[in-house]
Amino acid sequence: MERQRTQGLSVSMALLLFHAQMTLPLVEAYVEQTCSEAAKSDPRVNYKFCVDTLYRHRGSTEADTWRLAQIASDLAVNTSEVGKLLIDDMAKKEVRDPDMRRLLNGCSKLYDDMGTAAARAEDNIRARNYGAAKQLLNQDIAMARQCQASFGRAGKGAPAIVTQIDTEAVNLGILAYAITNLLK
């Protein structure tokens, strides 16, 4: 009797492992499929950025499109929070140029508002209110573009880190929007 249970368990484990190996590539391929669909539906989406970004997030390989939209929005929130912290730190250290400090403080406020918009978008995705989520993500994208543009309007070059954060924030907002737009 014990031997039958052991053999039954071994067969069950073997089938489970076989099933996991057969479905794992399909699950992992879902990120690529979603990114491909997002890039086809929205020319602003960079496919490689999409795949690389989503794969860095734990849980993305097991996610469906609905969850990937949440993940992309969550990454936009995180980037806004990190961006605000970096910009706040730069503003505190800027003692020579009051105009630069003012610009950085303006960007800090934008990044705070971006984080709020992306978080509210994520909440709306969870609630399956995709129209509201897309409106909030459009706001997030517009605010991300305003930061760097404010330096240009003031005749100043944006610090390299601001340019990098803005680019990341815009791309994440676009990504979240495009994936959310795939949801029905």
Backbone as JSON Lines, residues from 0, in Angstrom:
{"i":0,"aa":"M","n":[0.82,-1.19,0.0],"ca":[0.0,0.0,0.0],"c":[0.87,1.26,0.0]}
{"i":1,"aa":"E","n":[1.91,1.24,0.84],"ca":[2.82,2.38,0.91],"c":[3.52,2.6,-0.43]}
{"i":2,"aa":"R","n":[3.89,1.51,-1.09],"ca":[4.58,1.6,-2.37],"c":[3.65,2.2,-3.42]}
{"i":3,"aa":"Q","n":[2.36,1.84,-3.42],"ca":[1.41,2.41,-4.37],"c":[1.27,3.91,-4.16]}
{"i":4,"aa":"R","n":[1.19,4.33,-2.9],"ca":[1.08,5.77,-2.6],"c":[2.34,6.5,-3.08]}
{"i":5,"aa":"T","n":[3.5,5.92,-2.85],"ca":[4.75,6.53,-3.28],"c":[4.8,6.62,-4.8]}
{"i":6,"aa":"Q","n":[4.4,5.52,-5.48],"ca":[4.4,5.54,-6.95],"c":[3.36,6.55,-7.46]}
{"i":7,"aa":"G","n":[2.2,6.59,-6.8],"ca":[1.17,7.55,-7.19],"c":[1.65,8.98,-7.02]}
{"i":8,"aa":"L","n":[2.35,9.2,-5.92],"ca":[2.9,10.52,-5.65],"c":[3.96,10.86,-6.69]}
{"i":9,"aa":"S","n":[4.81,9.89,-7.03],"ca":[5.86,10.13,-8.02],"c":[5.26,10.45,-9.38]}
{"i":10,"aa":"V","n":[4.25,9.73,-9.76],"ca":[3.58,9.99,-11.04],"c":[2.92,11.36,-11.0]}
{"i":11,"aa":"S","n":[2.26,11.68,-9.89],"ca":[1.62,12.99,-9.76],"c":[2.65,14.11,-9.84]}
{"i":12,"aa":"M","n":[3.77,13.94,-9.15],"ca":[4.83,14.96,-9.18],"c":[5.4,15.09,-10.59]}
{"i":13,"aa":"A","n":[5.6,13.97,-11.25],"ca":[6.15,14.0,-12.6],"c":[5.19,14.73,-13.54]}
{"i":14,"aa":"L","n":[3.9,14.44,-13.41],"ca":[2.92,15.12,-14.25],"c":[2.87,16.62,-13.94]}
{"i":15,"aa":"L","n":[2.95,16.95,-12.67],"ca":[2.94,18.36,-12.27],"c":[4.16,19.08,-12.84]}
{"i":16,"aa":"L","n":[5.33,18.47,-12.72],"ca":[6.54,19.08,-13.26],"c":[6.48,19.19,-14.77]}
{"i":17,"aa":"F","n":[5.97,18.17,-15.43],"ca":[5.83,18.2,-16.88],"c":[4.89,19.34,-17.28]}
{"i":18,"aa":"H","n":[3.77,19.44,-16.59],"ca":[2.8,20.49,-16.89],"c":[3.42,21.88,-16.66]}
{"i":19,"aa":"A","n":[4.17,22.03,-15.6],"ca":[4.81,23.32,-15.3],"c":[5.82,23.67,-16.39]}
{"i":20,"aa":"Q","n":[6.59,22.7,-16.84],"ca":[7.58,22.97,-17.87],"c":[6.92,23.29,-19.2]}
{"i":21,"aa":"M","n":[5.8,22.66,-19.48],"ca":[5.11,22.91,-20.74],"c":[4.4,24.26,-20.73]}
{"i":22,"aa":"T","n":[3.9,24.71,-19.59],"ca":[3.16,25.97,-19.56],"c":[4.03,27.16,-19.25]}
{"i":23,"aa":"L","n":[5.19,26.97,-18.66],"ca":[6.04,28.09,-18.3],"c":[6.4,28.95,-19.51]}
{"i":24,"aa":"P","n":[6.84,28.37,-20.63],"ca":[7.14,29.23,-21.77],"c":[5.91,30.0,-22.25]}
{"i":25,"aa":"L","n":[4.74,29.41,-22.14],"ca":[3.52,30.1,-22.56],"c":[3.23,31.28,-21.64]}
{"i":26,"aa":"V","n":[3.4,31.08,-20.35],"ca":[3.17,32.16,-19.39],"c":[4.18,33.27,-19.61]}
{"i":27,"aa":"E","n":[5.46,32.91,-19.72],"ca":[6.48,33.92,-19.93],"c":[6.28,34.63,-21.26]}
{"i":28,"aa":"A","n":[5.8,33.93,-22.26],"ca":[5.56,34.55,-23.56],"c":[4.43,35.57,-23.5]}
{"i":29,"aa":"Y","n":[3.62,35.54,-22.46],"ca":[2.5,36.47,-22.36],"c":[2.98,37.91,-22.22]}
{"i":30,"aa":"V","n":[4.09,38.14,-21.56],"ca":[4.64,39.49,-21.47],"c":[4.99,39.97,-22.87]}
{"i":31,"aa":"E","n":[5.69,39.15,-23.64],"ca":[6.04,39.53,-25.01],"c":[4.8,39.77,-25.86]}
{"i":32,"aa":"Q","n":[3.81,38.91,-25.71],"ca":[2.58,39.06,-26.48],"c":[1.88,40.38,-26.13]}
{"i":33,"aa":"T","n":[1.78,40.67,-24.85],"ca":[1.13,41.9,-24.42],"c":[1.91,43.12,-24.91]}
{"i":34,"aa":"C","n":[3.24,43.07,-24.8],"ca":[4.06,44.18,-25.27],"c":[3.93,44.36,-26.78]}
{"i":35,"aa":"S","n":[3.87,43.26,-27.5],"ca":[3.7,43.33,-28.95],"c":[2.35,43.98,-29.29]}
{"i":36,"aa":"E","n":[1.3,43.55,-28.61],"ca":[-0.02,44.12,-28.86],"c":[-0.06,45.6,-28.48]}
{"i":37,"aa":"A","n":[0.58,45.95,-27.38],"ca":[0.62,47.35,-26.94],"c":[1.38,48.2,-27.96]}
{"i":38,"aa":"A","n":[2.51,47.7,-28.46],"ca":[3.3,48.45,-29.44],"c":[2.55,48.59,-30.77]}
{"i":39,"aa":"K","n":[1.8,47.56,-31.15],"ca":[1.02,47.65,-32.39],"c":[-0.13,48.64,-32.25]}
{"i":40,"aa":"S","n":[-0.72,48.7,-31.07],"ca":[-1.88,49.58,-30.88],"c":[-1.49,51.02,-30.58]}
{"i":41,"aa":"D","n":[-0.26,51.24,-30.12],"ca":[0.19,52.58,-29.75],"c":[1.64,52.74,-30.2]}
{"i":42,"aa":"P","n":[1.88,53.51,-31.26],"ca":[3.25,53.63,-31.79],"c":[4.24,54.28,-30.83]}
{"i":43,"aa":"R","n":[3.77,54.86,-29.74],"ca":[4.67,55.45,-28.74],"c":[5.34,54.39,-27.88]}
{"i":44,"aa":"V","n":[4.8,53.17,-27.89],"ca":[5.34,52.1,-27.03],"c":[6.58,51.5,-27.68]}
{"i":45,"aa":"N","n":[7.65,51.44,-26.9],"ca":[8.87,50.79,-27.31],"c":[8.8,49.35,-26.82]}
{"i":46,"aa":"Y","n":[8.73,48.41,-27.76],"ca":[8.56,46.99,-27.41],"c":[9.66,46.5,-26.46]}
{"i":47,"aa":"K","n":[10.91,46.8,-26.77],"ca":[12.02,46.31,-25.94],"c":[11.92,46.91,-24.53]}
{"i":48,"aa":"F","n":[11.63,48.19,-24.42],"ca":[11.45,48.82,-23.11],"c":[10.33,48.12,-22.35]}
{"i":49,"aa":"C","n":[9.24,47.83,-23.04],"ca":[8.09,47.16,-22.42],"c":[8.5,45.81,-21.83]}
{"i":50,"aa":"V","n":[9.11,44.98,-22.64],"ca":[9.49,43.64,-22.2],"c":[10.51,43.71,-21.06]}
{"i":51,"aa":"D","n":[11.54,44.51,-21.26],"ca":[12.59,44.61,-20.23],"c":[12.02,45.13,-18.91]}
{"i":52,"aa":"T","n":[11.17,46.13,-18.99],"ca":[10.6,46.74,-17.79],"c":[9.68,45.78,-17.06]}
{"i":53,"aa":"L","n":[8.81,45.13,-17.79],"ca":[7.85,44.22,-17.14],"c":[8.55,43.01,-16.54]}
{"i":54,"aa":"Y","n":[9.57,42.49,-17.22],"ca":[10.26,41.32,-16.68],"c":[11.02,41.63,-15.4]}
{"i":55,"aa":"R","n":[11.37,42.89,-15.18],"ca":[12.07,43.24,-13.94],"c":[11.12,43.21,-12.74]}
{"i":56,"aa":"H","n":[9.85,43.24,-12.98],"ca":[8.87,43.27,-11.88],"c":[8.49,41.84,-11.51]}
{"i":57,"aa":"R","n":[8.64,41.52,-10.23],"ca":[8.27,40.17,-9.82],"c":[6.76,40.01,-10.01]}
{"i":58,"aa":"G","n":[6.37,38.87,-10.46],"ca":[4.96,38.6,-10.68],"c":[4.51,38.81,-12.11]}
{"i":59,"aa":"S","n":[5.34,39.46,-12.92],"ca":[4.9,39.75,-14.29],"c":[4.79,38.5,-15.15]}
{"i":60,"aa":"T","n":[5.61,37.5,-14.87],"ca":[5.57,36.29,-15.71],"c":[4.32,35.46,-15.47]}
{"i":61,"aa":"E","n":[3.64,35.71,-14.36],"ca":[2.39,34.99,-14.09],"c":[1.16,35.86,-14.36]}
{"i":62,"aa":"A","n":[1.37,37.07,-14.88],"ca":[0.29,38.05,-15.0],"c":[-0.43,37.98,-16.34]}
{"i":63,"aa":"D","n":[-1.73,38.3,-16.28],"ca":[-2.49,38.49,-17.51],"c":[-2.44,39.98,-17.86]}
{"i":64,"aa":"T","n":[-3.13,40.39,-18.91],"ca":[-3.09,41.77,-19.36],"c":[-3.58,42.72,-18.28]}
{"i":65,"aa":"W","n":[-4.65,42.36,-17.59],"ca":[-5.21,43.19,-16.52],"c":[-4.16,43.45,-15.44]}
{"i":66,"aa":"R","n":[-3.46,42.39,-15.05],"ca":[-2.43,42.53,-14.01],"c":[-1.21,43.29,-14.54]}
{"i":67,"aa":"L","n":[-0.85,43.07,-15.82],"ca":[0.28,43.79,-16.4],"c":[0.0,45.29,-16.46]}
{"i":68,"aa":"A","n":[-1.24,45.68,-16.7],"ca":[-1.6,47.1,-16.68],"c":[-1.4,47.66,-15.28]}
{"i":69,"aa":"Q","n":[-1.77,46.9,-14.27],"ca":[-1.56,47.34,-12.88],"c":[-0.07,47.45,-12.57]}
{"i":70,"aa":"I","n":[0.7,46.48,-13.03],"ca":[2.13,46.49,-12.8],"c":[2.76,47.72,-13.45]}
{"i":71,"aa":"A","n":[2.39,48.0,-14.7],"ca":[2.95,49.17,-15.39],"c":[2.58,50.45,-14.65]}
{"i":72,"aa":"S","n":[1.36,50.56,-14.17],"ca":[0.94,51.74,-13.4],"c":[1.71,51.83,-12.09]}
{"i":73,"aa":"D","n":[1.92,50.69,-11.44],"ca":[2.68,50.66,-10.19],"c":[4.12,51.11,-10.43]}
{"i":74,"aa":"L","n":[4.7,50.69,-11.54],"ca":[6.06,51.12,-11.87],"c":[6.09,52.63,-12.12]}
{"i":75,"aa":"A","n":[5.03,53.18,-12.71],"ca":[4.95,54.63,-12.91],"c":[4.89,55.35,-11.56]}
{"i":76,"aa":"V","n":[4.13,54.78,-10.61],"ca":[4.07,55.36,-9.26],"c":[5.46,55.35,-8.63]}
{"i":77,"aa":"N","n":[6.13,54.2,-8.69],"ca":[7.46,54.07,-8.08],"c":[8.46,55.04,-8.7]}
{"i":78,"aa":"T","n":[8.43,55.19,-10.02],"ca":[9.35,56.1,-10.7],"c":[9.06,57.54,-10.27]}
{"i":79,"aa":"S","n":[7.8,57.88,-10.12],"ca":[7.44,59.23,-9.66],"c":[7.97,59.49,-8.25]}
{"i":80,"aa":"E","n":[7.84,58.5,-7.39],"ca":[8.31,58.65,-6.01],"c":[9.83,58.79,-5.96]}
{"i":81,"aa":"V","n":[10.53,57.96,-6.71],"ca":[11.99,58.04,-6.74],"c":[12.42,59.36,-7.38]}
{"i":82,"aa":"G","n":[11.75,59.74,-8.46],"ca":[12.06,61.0,-9.11],"c":[11.9,62.18,-8.18]}
{"i":83,"aa":"K","n":[10.82,62.19,-7.41],"ca":[10.58,63.28,-6.46],"c":[11.7,63.33,-5.42]}
{"i":84,"aa":"L","n":[12.08,62.19,-4.89],"ca":[13.16,62.15,-3.89],"c":[14.47,62.67,-4.46]}
{"i":85,"aa":"L","n":[14.82,62.25,-5.67],"ca":[16.07,62.7,-6.29],"c":[16.03,64.2,-6.57]}
{"i":86,"aa":"I","n":[14.91,64.67,-7.07],"ca":[14.78,66.09,-7.39],"c":[14.78,66.92,-6.12]}
{"i":87,"aa":"D","n":[14.1,66.46,-5.08],"ca":[14.13,67.17,-3.79],"c":[15.55,67.28,-3.26]}
{"i":88,"aa":"D","n":[16.31,66.2,-3.39],"ca":[17.7,66.2,-2.93],"c":[18.53,67.21,-3.73]}
{"i":89,"aa":"M","n":[18.32,67.24,-5.03],"ca":[19.05,68.2,-5.86],"c":[18.66,69.64,-5.5]}
{"i":90,"aa":"A","n":[17.39,69.88,-5.24],"ca":[16.93,71.23,-4.9],"c":[17.55,71.7,-3.58]}
{"i":91,"aa":"K","n":[17.66,70.8,-2.61],"ca":[18.27,71.16,-1.32],"c":[19.74,71.55,-1.48]}
{"i":92,"aa":"K","n":[20.42,70.89,-2.4],"ca":[21.85,71.14,-2.6],"c":[22.12,72.35,-3.5]}
{"i":93,"aa":"E","n":[21.1,72.8,-4.2],"ca":[21.27,73.92,-5.14],"c":[21.24,75.24,-4.37]}
{"i":94,"aa":"V","n":[22.41,75.8,-4.12],"ca":[22.49,77.05,-3.36],"c":[22.93,78.22,-4.23]}
{"i":95,"aa":"R","n":[23.55,77.94,-5.35],"ca":[24.09,79.01,-6.19],"c":[23.05,79.65,-7.09]}
{"i":96,"aa":"D","n":[22.09,78.88,-7.56],"ca":[21.17,79.37,-8.59],"c":[19.72,79.26,-8.1]}
{"i":97,"aa":"P","n":[19.12,80.36,-7.67],"ca":[17.74,80.31,-7.18],"c":[16.74,79.91,-8.26]}
{"i":98,"aa":"D","n":[17.03,80.25,-9.52],"ca":[16.13,79.84,-10.62],"c":[16.13,78.32,-10.79]}
{"i":99,"aa":"M","n":[17.31,77.74,-10.67],"ca":[17.42,76.27,-10.77],"c":[16.65,75.62,-9.62]}
{"i":100,"aa":"R","n":[16.8,76.17,-8.44],"ca":[16.08,75.62,-7.29],"c":[14.57,75.72,-7.51]}
{"i":101,"aa":"R","n":[14.1,76.85,-8.03],"ca":[12.67,77.03,-8.31],"c":[12.19,75.99,-9.33]}
{"i":102,"aa":"L","n":[12.97,75.79,-10.38],"ca":[12.61,74.8,-11.4],"c":[12.55,73.39,-10.8]}
{"i":103,"aa":"L","n":[13.53,73.06,-10.0],"ca":[13.55,71.74,-9.37],"c":[12.36,71.57,-8.42]}
{"i":104,"aa":"N","n":[12.05,72.6,-7.66],"ca":[10.89,72.52,-6.76],"c":[9.6,72.35,-7.55]}
{"i":105,"aa":"G","n":[9.51,73.02,-8.71],"ca":[8.34,72.84,-9.58],"c":[8.24,71.41,-10.08]}
{"i":106,"aa":"C","n":[9.38,70.83,-10.45],"ca":[9.39,69.43,-10.9],"c":[9.01,68.49,-9.76]}
{"i":107,"aa":"S","n":[9.46,68.81,-8.57],"ca":[9.12,67.98,-7.41],"c":[7.61,67.93,-7.23]}
{"i":108,"aa":"K","n":[6.96,69.07,-7.36],"ca":[5.49,69.13,-7.24],"c":[4.84,68.31,-8.36]}
{"i":109,"aa":"L","n":[5.37,68.44,-9.58],"ca":[4.84,67.65,-10.7],"c":[4.97,66.15,-10.42]}
{"i":110,"aa":"Y","n":[6.13,65.75,-9.91],"ca":[6.35,64.33,-9.64],"c":[5.44,63.82,-8.52]}
{"i":111,"aa":"D","n":[5.15,64.66,-7.57],"ca":[4.21,64.29,-6.53],"c":[2.82,64.07,-7.14]}
{"i":112,"aa":"D","n":[2.41,65.0,-8.0],"ca":[1.11,64.89,-8.67],"c":[1.08,63.7,-9.63]}
{"i":113,"aa":"M","n":[2.21,63.42,-10.28],"ca":[2.29,62.26,-11.18],"c":[2.08,60.96,-10.4]}
{"i":114,"aa":"G","n":[2.72,60.87,-9.25],"ca":[2.56,59.67,-8.43],"c":[1.12,59.46,-8.02]}
{"i":115,"aa":"T","n":[0.45,60.56,-7.67],"ca":[-0.97,60.48,-7.3],"c":[-1.81,60.03,-8.48]}
{"i":116,"aa":"A","n":[-1.57,60.61,-9.65],"ca":[-2.34,60.25,-10.85],"c":[-2.13,58.78,-11.21]}
{"i":117,"aa":"A","n":[-0.88,58.32,-11.18],"ca":[-0.59,56.92,-11.53],"c":[-1.2,55.96,-10.5]}
{"i":118,"aa":"A","n":[-1.17,56.33,-9.22],"ca":[-1.77,55.48,-8.18],"c":[-3.28,55.41,-8.35]}
{"i":119,"aa":"R","n":[-3.89,56.54,-8.66],"ca":[-5.34,56.54,-8.9],"c":[-5.69,55.74,-10.15]}
{"i":120,"aa":"A","n":[-4.81,55.81,-11.17],"ca":[-5.02,55.02,-12.38],"c":[-4.96,53.53,-12.05]}
{"i":121,"aa":"E","n":[-4.0,53.15,-11.23],"ca":[-3.88,51.74,-10.83],"c":[-5.14,51.29,-10.08]}
{"i":122,"aa":"D","n":[-5.65,52.14,-9.2],"ca":[-6.89,51.82,-8.49],"c":[-8.05,51.64,-9.47]}
{"i":123,"aa":"N","n":[-8.12,52.49,-10.47],"ca":[-9.19,52.4,-11.47],"c":[-9.05,51.16,-12.34]}
{"i":124,"aa":"I","n":[-7.82,50.75,-12.62],"ca":[-7.62,49.51,-13.38],"c":[-8.14,48.34,-12.56]}
{"i":125,"aa":"R","n":[-7.79,48.32,-11.27],"ca":[-8.28,47.24,-10.4],"c":[-9.81,47.2,-10.37]}
{"i":126,"aa":"A","n":[-10.42,48.39,-10.41],"ca":[-11.88,48.48,-10.37],"c":[-12.49,48.28,-11.77]}
{"i":127,"aa":"R","n":[-11.63,48.05,-12.75],"ca":[-12.03,47.84,-14.15],"c":[-12.72,49.08,-14.73]}
{"i":128,"aa":"N","n":[-12.31,50.25,-14.26],"ca":[-12.79,51.52,-14.78],"c":[-11.68,52.07,-15.69]}
{"i":129,"aa":"Y","n":[-11.57,51.48,-16.88],"ca":[-10.44,51.73,-17.75],"c":[-10.44,53.15,-18.34]}
{"i":130,"aa":"G","n":[-11.6,53.71,-18.6],"ca":[-11.67,55.07,-19.13],"c":[-11.04,56.07,-18.16]}
{"i":131,"aa":"A","n":[-11.42,55.98,-16.9],"ca":[-10.84,56.88,-15.88],"c":[-9.35,56.63,-15.73]}
{"i":132,"aa":"A","n":[-8.94,55.37,-15.77],"ca":[-7.51,55.04,-15.65],"c":[-6.73,55.68,-16.8]}
{"i":133,"aa":"K","n":[-7.23,55.59,-18.01],"ca":[-6.53,56.16,-19.16],"c":[-6.45,57.68,-19.07]}
{"i":134,"aa":"Q","n":[-7.5,58.33,-18.58],"ca":[-7.46,59.78,-18.39],"c":[-6.36,60.16,-17.4]}
{"i":135,"aa":"L","n":[-6.3,59.43,-16.31],"ca":[-5.27,59.7,-15.29],"c":[-3.87,59.43,-15.83]}
{"i":136,"aa":"L","n":[-3.72,58.39,-16.63],"ca":[-2.4,58.09,-17.2],"c":[-2.0,59.16,-18.22]}
{"i":137,"aa":"N","n":[-2.96,59.69,-18.97],"ca":[-2.66,60.8,-19.88],"c":[-2.18,62.02,-19.09]}
{"i":138,"aa":"Q","n":[-2.8,62.27,-17.94],"ca":[-2.35,63.37,-17.07],"c":[-0.93,63.12,-16.59]}
{"i":139,"aa":"D","n":[-0.66,61.88,-16.19],"ca":[0.67,61.49,-15.73],"c":[1.72,61.77,-16.82]}
{"i":140,"aa":"I","n":[1.43,61.38,-18.04],"ca":[2.36,61.57,-19.16],"c":[2.59,63.06,-19.41]}
{"i":141,"aa":"A","n":[1.52,63.83,-19.42],"ca":[1.63,65.28,-19.67],"c":[2.47,65.95,-18.58]}
{"i":142,"aa":"M","n":[2.26,65.56,-17.33],"ca":[3.05,66.16,-16.24],"c":[4.52,65.78,-16.36]}
{"i":143,"aa":"A","n":[4.8,64.54,-16.76],"ca":[6.2,64.12,-16.91],"c":[6.9,64.96,-17.97]}
{"i":144,"aa":"R","n":[6.19,65.32,-19.01],"ca":[6.79,66.14,-20.07],"c":[6.98,67.6,-19.63]}
{"i":145,"aa":"Q","n":[6.17,68.05,-18.7],"ca":[6.24,69.45,-18.26],"c":[7.52,69.75,-17.5]}
{"i":146,"aa":"C","n":[8.01,68.8,-16.76],"ca":[9.2,69.04,-15.93],"c":[10.37,69.48,-16.8]}
{"i":147,"aa":"Q","n":[10.76,68.66,-17.72],"ca":[11.92,68.98,-18.56],"c":[11.64,70.22,-19.41]}
{"i":148,"aa":"A","n":[10.42,70.37,-19.89],"ca":[10.06,71.53,-20.71],"c":[10.21,72.83,-19.92]}
{"i":149,"aa":"S","n":[9.96,72.77,-18.61],"ca":[10.08,73.98,-17.8],"c":[11.51,74.52,-17.8]}
{"i":150,"aa":"F","n":[12.48,73.65,-17.87],"ca":[13.88,74.08,-17.94],"c":[14.14,74.79,-19.28]}
{"i":151,"aa":"G","n":[13.61,74.23,-20.35],"ca":[13.78,74.84,-21.66],"c":[13.15,76.22,-21.73]}
{"i":152,"aa":"R","n":[11.95,76.36,-21.17],"ca":[11.28,77.66,-21.17],"c":[12.07,78.69,-20.36]}
{"i":153,"aa":"A","n":[12.78,78.24,-19.35],"ca":[13.58,79.14,-18.52],"c":[14.97,79.37,-19.11]}
{"i":154,"aa":"G","n":[15.26,78.75,-20.25],"ca":[16.56,78.92,-20.88],"c":[17.68,78.19,-20.17]}
{"i":155,"aa":"K","n":[17.33,77.16,-19.45],"ca":[18.32,76.38,-18.71],"c":[18.29,74.94,-19.2]}
{"i":156,"aa":"G","n":[19.42,74.3,-19.11],"ca":[19.47,72.88,-19.42],"c":[19.04,72.07,-18.2]}
{"i":157,"aa":"A","n":[18.2,71.09,-18.44],"ca":[17.79,70.23,-17.34],"c":[18.96,69.36,-16.91]}
{"i":158,"aa":"P","n":[19.14,69.15,-15.61],"ca":[20.19,68.22,-15.16],"c":[19.96,66.84,-15.79]}
{"i":159,"aa":"A","n":[21.05,66.14,-16.03],"ca":[20.97,64.83,-16.7],"c":[20.03,63.88,-15.98]}
{"i":160,"aa":"I","n":[20.04,63.88,-14.66],"ca":[19.18,62.95,-13.91],"c":[17.71,63.29,-14.14]}
{"i":161,"aa":"V","n":[17.39,64.59,-14.27],"ca":[16.01,65.0,-14.53],"c":[15.58,64.5,-15.91]}
{"i":162,"aa":"T","n":[16.45,64.65,-16.89],"ca":[16.16,64.16,-18.24],"c":[15.92,62.65,-18.22]}
{"i":163,"aa":"Q","n":[16.77,61.94,-17.5],"ca":[16.64,60.48,-17.4],"c":[15.33,60.08,-16.72]}
{"i":164,"aa":"I","n":[15.02,60.72,-15.61],"ca":[13.79,60.4,-14.88],"c":[12.56,60.73,-15.72]}
{"i":165,"aa":"D","n":[12.59,61.9,-16.37],"ca":[11.46,62.3,-17.21],"c":[11.22,61.29,-18.33]}
{"i":166,"aa":"T","n":[12.3,60.87,-18.98],"ca":[12.17,59.9,-20.07],"c":[11.56,58.6,-19.56]}
{"i":167,"aa":"E","n":[12.06,58.13,-18.43],"ca":[11.53,56.9,-17.82],"c":[10.05,57.07,-17.44]}
{"i":168,"aa":"A","n":[9.72,58.22,-16.84],"ca":[8.35,58.47,-16.41],"c":[7.4,58.54,-17.6]}
{"i":169,"aa":"V","n":[7.8,59.22,-18.66],"ca":[6.96,59.3,-19.86],"c":[6.75,57.91,-20.45]}
{"i":170,"aa":"N","n":[7.84,57.15,-20.6],"ca":[7.74,55.81,-21.18],"c":[6.86,54.88,-20.34]}
{"i":171,"aa":"L","n":[6.96,54.98,-19.02],"ca":[6.12,54.13,-18.15],"c":[4.65,54.55,-18.24]}
{"i":172,"aa":"G","n":[4.41,55.83,-18.28],"ca":[3.03,56.3,-18.43],"c":[2.41,55.82,-19.73]}
{"i":173,"aa":"I","n":[3.19,55.94,-20.8],"ca":[2.72,55.47,-22.11],"c":[2.47,53.96,-22.08]}
{"i":174,"aa":"L","n":[3.4,53.23,-21.48],"ca":[3.26,51.78,-21.38],"c":[2.0,51.4,-20.61]}
{"i":175,"aa":"A","n":[1.8,52.02,-19.47],"ca":[0.61,51.73,-18.67],"c":[-0.66,52.07,-19.45]}
{"i":176,"aa":"Y","n":[-0.65,53.2,-20.14],"ca":[-1.81,53.6,-20.93],"c":[-2.1,52.56,-22.03]}
{"i":177,"aa":"A","n":[-1.05,52.2,-22.77],"ca":[-1.24,51.29,-23.9],"c":[-1.73,49.91,-23.46]}
{"i":178,"aa":"I","n":[-1.2,49.4,-22.36],"ca":[-1.65,48.09,-21.87],"c":[-3.08,48.21,-21.36]}
{"i":179,"aa":"T","n":[-3.38,49.29,-20.66],"ca":[-4.76,49.49,-20.17],"c":[-5.7,49.59,-21.36]}
{"i":180,"aa":"N","n":[-5.26,50.22,-22.43],"ca":[-6.09,50.37,-23.62],"c":[-6.42,49.03,-24.28]}
{"i":181,"aa":"L","n":[-5.64,47.99,-23.98],"ca":[-5.92,46.65,-24.52],"c":[-7.08,45.98,-23.77]}
{"i":182,"aa":"L","n":[-7.39,46.48,-22.6],"ca":[-8.43,45.86,-21.76],"c":[-9.82,46.28,-22.24]}
{"i":183,"aa":"K","n":[-10.73,45.37,-22.15],"ca":[-12.12,45.65,-22.58],"c":[-13.05,45.53,-21.41]}
